Amino acid sequence: MSRDERPRKVILVGDGAVGSTFAFSMVQQGIAEELGIVDIVKERVEGDAIDLADATPWTFPKNIYAADYSDCKDADLVVITAGAPQKPGETRLDLVNKNLKILSSIVEPVIESGFEGIFLVVANPVDILTHATWKMSGFPKDRVIGSGTSLDSGRLQKVIGELEHVDPRSVNAYMLGEHGDTEFPAWSYNNVGGVKVSDWIKAHGMDESKLEEIHKQVANMAYDIINKKGATFYGIGTAAAMIAKAILNDEHRVLPLSVPMDGEYGLHDLHIGTPAVVGRKGLEQVIEMPLSDHEQELMTASANQLKKVMDKAFKETGVKVRQ
């Protein structure tokens, strides 16, 4: 049976708050027929597998179980959420060294299993960890994808939708760059029904400072949530399930993801958030948005910050790379 004919199989590595939310979203939406969960806390995984399976009589049939790395061999998708969580007062980039070490302990046994599918990296700092997964695995660039600015773009859609009193699904808006403090909204494009948000704001008597207010609100949303409840997981878990669905169902969908730069925006040798097309074979196309001069400056600054932190972390942790 060919890979396209057999039931779709996903292995989730990391059964913390984000991972278990991702798993629940997969069950609720009937994404994939098989879901294996890997975590160092095996009893928790066994309990989650039983608990998730209890939901299937009212959702969709699915084989859910506590897995190990050998189960990755014939998986279509390995989703990595494992890592140290962001604490109050920390930035995502503060997590880089400890999570690079955790990532290395994951990627190596996945590759040794004979895995030939697609990596979806969700753990933070996602842009650096996605690039590291590509380097550690030796995989082609189209088979290593990060969740990127998908959550940030969703938050932006929500805020704009509330402002304009429209369904956020009708908002066409992207946050670009690092999934972190240097991300920025593409105001030269972001629109509702073809009307730029910047034009809508002017037409409704608001100052352009409203755009910066929205930018800060979206960029700080994770900090607000972490300060109030300790972690974010519902939004990113659901966003990751959406990405998995687009890949497994061969949707050829455009999503803001962490993808490799090969000259786009004048950038090279890093992964960063931009719209991209994904389907059954992974990354199909990187979309370079036409940016204003100011937005291009922001993209370059975001990339420079990522590169600076990434290069330092790679040296300090001695990450083993295959390419």
PANU-588227 format. One record per residue (C-alpha): residue in one letter; x, y, z. Coordinates in nm, 2 decimals. Example, Ala and Ser with C-alpha at 12.3 -4.5 7.8 and 13.67 -1.06 7.14 Angstrom:
<torlos>
[torlo "a",[1.23,-0.45,0.78]]
[torlo "s",[1.37,-0.11,0.71]]
</torlos>
This chain:
<torlos>
[torlo "m",[0.00,0.00,0.00]]
[torlo "s",[0.14,0.34,-0.10]]
[torlo "r",[0.18,0.63,0.15]]
[torlo "d",[-0.11,0.81,-0.02]]
[torlo "e",[-0.35,0.51,0.01]]
[torlo "r",[-0.30,0.40,0.37]]
[torlo "p",[-0.45,0.57,0.68]]
[torlo "r",[-0.28,0.89,0.77]]
[torlo "k",[-0.06,0.87,1.07]]
[torlo "v",[0.07,1.15,1.30]]
[torlo "i",[0.32,1.12,1.58]]
[torlo "l",[0.31,1.39,1.84]]
[torlo "v",[0.63,1.45,2.04]]
[torlo "g",[0.54,1.64,2.36]]
[torlo "d",[0.23,1.58,2.57]]
[torlo "g",[0.23,1.91,2.77]]
[torlo "a",[-0.03,2.17,2.75]]
[torlo "v",[0.03,2.26,2.38]]
[torlo "g",[0.07,1.90,2.27]]
[torlo "s",[-0.24,1.77,2.45]]
[torlo "t",[-0.45,2.06,2.31]]
[torlo "f",[-0.32,1.98,1.96]]
[torlo "a",[-0.42,1.62,2.01]]
[torlo "f",[-0.77,1.71,2.13]]
[torlo "s",[-0.81,1.94,1.82]]
[torlo "m",[-0.70,1.65,1.60]]
[torlo "v",[-0.97,1.43,1.76]]
[torlo "q",[-1.24,1.69,1.75]]
[torlo "q",[-1.18,1.76,1.38]]
[torlo "g",[-1.12,1.41,1.27]]
[torlo "i",[-0.77,1.48,1.13]]
[torlo "a",[-0.57,1.17,1.05]]
[torlo "e",[-0.68,0.81,1.14]]
[torlo "e",[-0.38,0.73,1.37]]
[torlo "l",[-0.23,0.94,1.64]]
[torlo "g",[0.07,0.83,1.85]]
[torlo "i",[0.19,1.04,2.14]]
[torlo "v",[0.55,1.04,2.26]]
[torlo "d",[0.66,1.19,2.59]]
[torlo "i",[0.91,1.12,2.87]]
[torlo "v",[0.62,1.11,3.12]]
[torlo "k",[0.48,0.78,2.99]]
[torlo "e",[0.20,0.74,3.24]]
[torlo "r",[0.06,1.08,3.14]]
[torlo "v",[0.06,0.98,2.78]]
[torlo "e",[-0.12,0.65,2.85]]
[torlo "g",[-0.38,0.84,3.04]]
[torlo "d",[-0.42,1.10,2.77]]
[torlo "a",[-0.45,0.84,2.50]]
[torlo "i",[-0.74,0.67,2.69]]
[torlo "d",[-0.90,1.00,2.77]]
[torlo "l",[-0.88,1.12,2.40]]
[torlo "a",[-1.01,0.78,2.28]]
[torlo "d",[-1.31,0.83,2.51]]
[torlo "a",[-1.41,1.13,2.29]]
[torlo "t",[-1.42,0.93,1.97]]
[torlo "p",[-1.78,0.79,2.00]]
[torlo "w",[-1.90,1.15,1.95]]
[torlo "t",[-1.63,1.27,1.71]]
[torlo "f",[-1.45,1.05,1.46]]
[torlo "p",[-1.29,0.70,1.48]]
[torlo "k",[-0.92,0.72,1.55]]
[torlo "n",[-0.64,0.49,1.67]]
[torlo "i",[-0.48,0.68,1.96]]
[torlo "y",[-0.20,0.53,2.17]]
[torlo "a",[0.12,0.60,2.37]]
[torlo "a",[0.40,0.57,2.11]]
[torlo "d",[0.78,0.55,2.11]]
[torlo "y",[1.02,0.68,1.85]]
[torlo "s",[1.02,0.36,1.65]]
[torlo "d",[0.66,0.43,1.56]]
[torlo "c",[0.78,0.73,1.36]]
[torlo "k",[0.90,0.50,1.08]]
[torlo "d",[0.58,0.50,0.87]]
[torlo "a",[0.43,0.83,1.00]]
[torlo "d",[0.32,1.10,0.76]]
[torlo "l",[0.38,1.38,1.00]]
[torlo "v",[0.59,1.42,1.32]]
[torlo "v",[0.47,1.72,1.52]]
[torlo "i",[0.72,1.86,1.78]]
[torlo "t",[0.57,2.05,2.07]]
[torlo "a",[0.81,1.93,2.34]]
[torlo "g",[1.03,2.19,2.51]]
[torlo "a",[1.07,2.42,2.81]]
[torlo "p",[0.76,2.65,2.83]]
[torlo "q",[0.79,3.03,2.82]]
[torlo "k",[0.77,3.17,3.17]]
[torlo "p",[0.65,3.51,3.29]]
[torlo "g",[0.92,3.77,3.20]]
[torlo "e",[1.08,3.55,2.94]]
[torlo "t",[1.09,3.60,2.57]]
[torlo "r",[1.06,3.31,2.32]]
[torlo "l",[1.43,3.36,2.23]]
[torlo "d",[1.53,3.31,2.60]]
[torlo "l",[1.43,2.95,2.55]]
[torlo "v",[1.67,2.88,2.27]]
[torlo "n",[1.96,2.69,2.43]]
[torlo "k",[1.76,2.45,2.65]]
[torlo "n",[1.51,2.38,2.38]]
[torlo "l",[1.78,2.32,2.12]]
[torlo "k",[1.92,2.05,2.34]]
[torlo "i",[1.57,1.90,2.39]]
[torlo "l",[1.52,1.92,2.01]]
[torlo "s",[1.84,1.73,1.94]]
[torlo "s",[1.73,1.45,2.17]]
[torlo "i",[1.41,1.42,1.96]]
[torlo "v",[1.52,1.46,1.60]]
[torlo "e",[1.80,1.20,1.62]]
[torlo "p",[1.58,0.90,1.72]]
[torlo "v",[1.30,1.01,1.48]]
[torlo "i",[1.55,1.00,1.19]]
[torlo "e",[1.70,0.67,1.32]]
[torlo "s",[1.35,0.52,1.30]]
[torlo "g",[1.36,0.55,0.92]]
[torlo "f",[1.10,0.84,0.92]]
[torlo "e",[1.04,0.97,0.57]]
[torlo "g",[0.75,1.21,0.64]]
[torlo "i",[0.72,1.58,0.72]]
[torlo "f",[0.83,1.76,1.04]]
[torlo "l",[0.60,2.02,1.18]]
[torlo "v",[0.78,2.22,1.45]]
[torlo "v",[0.57,2.41,1.71]]
[torlo "a",[0.80,2.44,2.01]]
[torlo "n",[0.96,2.78,2.07]]
[torlo "p",[1.16,2.97,1.95]]
[torlo "v",[0.99,2.81,1.65]]
[torlo "d",[1.19,2.98,1.37]]
[torlo "i",[1.52,2.88,1.52]]
[torlo "l",[1.40,2.53,1.61]]
[torlo "t",[1.26,2.48,1.27]]
[torlo "h",[1.59,2.57,1.10]]
[torlo "a",[1.77,2.35,1.35]]
[torlo "t",[1.54,2.06,1.27]]
[torlo "w",[1.62,2.10,0.90]]
[torlo "k",[1.99,2.11,0.97]]
[torlo "m",[1.98,1.81,1.22]]
[torlo "s",[1.77,1.59,1.00]]
[torlo "g",[1.93,1.64,0.67]]
[torlo "f",[1.58,1.65,0.52]]
[torlo "p",[1.49,1.85,0.20]]
[torlo "k",[1.36,2.20,0.28]]
[torlo "d",[1.01,2.11,0.18]]
[torlo "r",[0.97,1.85,0.46]]
[torlo "v",[1.05,2.07,0.76]]
[torlo "i",[0.79,2.34,0.84]]
[torlo "g",[0.73,2.55,1.15]]
[torlo "s",[0.41,2.70,1.28]]
[torlo "g",[0.57,3.04,1.23]]
[torlo "t",[0.33,3.34,1.26]]
[torlo "s",[0.01,3.14,1.22]]
[torlo "l",[-0.11,3.21,1.57]]
[torlo "d",[0.00,3.58,1.55]]
[torlo "s",[-0.18,3.62,1.22]]
[torlo "g",[-0.49,3.47,1.38]]
[torlo "r",[-0.47,3.71,1.67]]
[torlo "l",[-0.44,4.00,1.42]]
[torlo "q",[-0.74,3.88,1.23]]
[torlo "k",[-0.93,3.86,1.56]]
[torlo "v",[-0.84,4.22,1.67]]
[torlo "i",[-0.92,4.36,1.32]]
[torlo "g",[-1.25,4.17,1.31]]
[torlo "e",[-1.35,4.32,1.65]]
[torlo "l",[-1.25,4.67,1.53]]
[torlo "e",[-1.45,4.64,1.20]]
[torlo "h",[-1.73,4.42,1.34]]
[torlo "v",[-1.67,4.14,1.09]]
[torlo "d",[-1.61,3.77,1.13]]
[torlo "p",[-1.23,3.73,1.18]]
[torlo "r",[-1.23,3.46,0.91]]
[torlo "s",[-1.32,3.73,0.66]]
[torlo "v",[-1.01,3.93,0.76]]
[torlo "n",[-0.71,3.89,0.52]]
[torlo "a",[-0.41,3.98,0.74]]
[torlo "y",[-0.06,3.86,0.82]]
[torlo "m",[0.20,3.90,1.09]]
[torlo "l",[0.54,3.85,0.93]]
[torlo "g",[0.89,3.78,1.06]]
[torlo "e",[0.99,3.61,1.38]]
[torlo "h",[0.73,3.45,1.60]]
[torlo "g",[0.83,3.68,1.88]]
[torlo "d",[0.91,4.04,1.97]]
[torlo "t",[1.03,4.15,1.62]]
[torlo "e",[0.72,4.04,1.43]]
[torlo "f",[0.52,4.30,1.24]]
[torlo "p",[0.19,4.34,1.06]]
[torlo "a",[0.19,4.38,0.68]]
[torlo "w",[-0.03,4.69,0.67]]
[torlo "s",[0.05,4.75,0.31]]
[torlo "y",[-0.16,4.44,0.24]]
[torlo "n",[-0.39,4.36,0.54]]
[torlo "n",[-0.75,4.41,0.43]]
[torlo "v",[-1.11,4.33,0.48]]
[torlo "g",[-1.30,4.27,0.15]]
[torlo "g",[-1.02,4.43,-0.04]]
[torlo "v",[-1.03,4.75,0.17]]
[torlo "k",[-0.70,4.80,0.35]]
[torlo "v",[-0.73,4.83,0.72]]
[torlo "s",[-0.52,5.14,0.71]]
[torlo "d",[-0.77,5.30,0.47]]
[torlo "w",[-1.07,5.18,0.68]]
[torlo "i",[-0.92,5.34,0.99]]
[torlo "k",[-0.88,5.68,0.81]]
[torlo "a",[-1.23,5.66,0.67]]
[torlo "h",[-1.36,5.61,1.03]]
[torlo "g",[-1.18,5.91,1.17]]
[torlo "m",[-0.91,5.73,1.35]]
[torlo "d",[-0.54,5.83,1.37]]
[torlo "e",[-0.27,5.61,1.21]]
[torlo "s",[-0.15,5.55,1.56]]
[torlo "k",[-0.43,5.29,1.58]]
[torlo "l",[-0.22,5.07,1.36]]
[torlo "e",[0.07,5.07,1.60]]
[torlo "e",[-0.18,5.01,1.89]]
[torlo "i",[-0.30,4.70,1.71]]
[torlo "h",[0.05,4.59,1.64]]
[torlo "k",[0.15,4.62,2.01]]
[torlo "q",[-0.17,4.45,2.12]]
[torlo "v",[-0.11,4.15,1.90]]
[torlo "a",[0.26,4.12,1.98]]
[torlo "n",[0.20,4.14,2.35]]
[torlo "m",[-0.09,3.90,2.36]]
[torlo "a",[0.11,3.60,2.46]]
[torlo "y",[0.27,3.79,2.75]]
[torlo "d",[-0.07,3.89,2.87]]
[torlo "i",[-0.19,3.53,2.87]]
[torlo "i",[0.12,3.40,3.03]]
[torlo "n",[0.10,3.65,3.31]]
[torlo "k",[-0.26,3.57,3.37]]
[torlo "k",[-0.26,3.19,3.34]]
[torlo "g",[0.10,3.07,3.31]]
[torlo "a",[0.10,2.95,2.95]]
[torlo "t",[-0.07,2.97,2.61]]
[torlo "f",[-0.20,2.65,2.45]]
[torlo "y",[-0.55,2.67,2.31]]
[torlo "g",[-0.47,2.91,2.03]]
[torlo "i",[-0.14,2.75,1.92]]
[torlo "g",[-0.27,2.39,1.96]]
[torlo "t",[-0.57,2.47,1.73]]
[torlo "a",[-0.34,2.65,1.48]]
[torlo "a",[-0.11,2.35,1.47]]
[torlo "a",[-0.40,2.12,1.40]]
[torlo "m",[-0.51,2.35,1.12]]
[torlo "i",[-0.16,2.32,0.97]]
[torlo "a",[-0.15,1.94,1.01]]
[torlo "k",[-0.49,1.92,0.83]]
[torlo "a",[-0.37,2.14,0.54]]
[torlo "i",[-0.07,1.90,0.50]]
[torlo "l",[-0.25,1.57,0.54]]
[torlo "n",[-0.55,1.66,0.33]]
[torlo "d",[-0.34,1.81,0.05]]
[torlo "e",[-0.52,2.14,0.07]]
[torlo "h",[-0.26,2.35,-0.11]]
[torlo "r",[-0.35,2.61,0.15]]
[torlo "v",[-0.17,2.94,0.20]]
[torlo "l",[-0.07,2.98,0.57]]
[torlo "p",[0.18,3.21,0.75]]
[torlo "l",[0.45,2.96,0.85]]
[torlo "s",[0.82,2.94,0.94]]
[torlo "v",[0.98,2.84,0.61]]
[torlo "p",[1.33,2.86,0.46]]
[torlo "m",[1.46,3.17,0.29]]
[torlo "d",[1.64,3.13,-0.04]]
[torlo "g",[1.66,3.49,-0.15]]
[torlo "e",[1.31,3.59,-0.06]]
[torlo "y",[1.31,3.94,0.11]]
[torlo "g",[1.69,3.93,0.04]]
[torlo "l",[1.73,3.67,0.32]]
[torlo "h",[1.92,3.34,0.32]]
[torlo "d",[2.00,3.05,0.56]]
[torlo "l",[1.72,3.09,0.81]]
[torlo "h",[1.35,3.01,0.86]]
[torlo "i",[1.11,3.30,0.92]]
[torlo "g",[0.74,3.37,0.91]]
[torlo "t",[0.58,3.44,0.57]]
[torlo "p",[0.28,3.31,0.37]]
[torlo "a",[0.35,2.97,0.21]]
[torlo "v",[0.16,2.70,0.03]]
[torlo "v",[0.15,2.35,0.20]]
[torlo "g",[0.00,2.02,0.09]]
[torlo "r",[0.06,1.64,0.11]]
[torlo "k",[0.43,1.67,0.01]]
[torlo "g",[0.50,1.95,0.26]]
[torlo "l",[0.61,2.30,0.16]]
[torlo "e",[0.50,2.37,-0.20]]
[torlo "q",[0.58,2.74,-0.24]]
[torlo "v",[0.72,3.02,-0.04]]
[torlo "i",[0.53,3.34,-0.11]]
[torlo "e",[0.73,3.66,-0.10]]
[torlo "m",[0.49,3.94,-0.02]]
[torlo "p",[0.55,4.28,-0.18]]
[torlo "l",[0.64,4.49,0.12]]
[torlo "s",[0.67,4.87,0.16]]
[torlo "d",[1.02,5.00,0.23]]
[torlo "h",[0.95,5.03,0.60]]
[torlo "e",[0.81,4.67,0.61]]
[torlo "q",[1.12,4.54,0.43]]
[torlo "e",[1.33,4.71,0.70]]
[torlo "l",[1.13,4.54,0.97]]
[torlo "m",[1.17,4.20,0.80]]
[torlo "t",[1.55,4.25,0.77]]
[torlo "a",[1.57,4.36,1.13]]
[torlo "s",[1.37,4.06,1.24]]
[torlo "a",[1.59,3.82,1.04]]
[torlo "n",[1.90,3.98,1.18]]
[torlo "q",[1.78,3.93,1.53]]
[torlo "l",[1.70,3.56,1.47]]
[torlo "k",[2.04,3.50,1.30]]
[torlo "k",[2.23,3.66,1.58]]
[torlo "v",[2.06,3.45,1.85]]
[torlo "m",[2.06,3.14,1.64]]
[torlo "d",[2.43,3.15,1.54]]
[torlo "k",[2.53,3.21,1.91]]
[torlo "a",[2.31,2.92,2.03]]
[torlo "f",[2.43,2.68,1.77]]
[torlo "k",[2.79,2.75,1.88]]
[torlo "e",[2.71,2.72,2.25]]
[torlo "t",[2.51,2.40,2.23]]
[torlo "g",[2.73,2.23,1.97]]
[torlo "v",[2.42,2.12,1.77]]
[torlo "k",[2.50,1.82,1.55]]
[torlo "v",[2.40,1.90,1.20]]
[torlo "r",[2.37,1.69,0.88]]
[torlo "q",[2.37,1.99,0.65]]
</torlos>
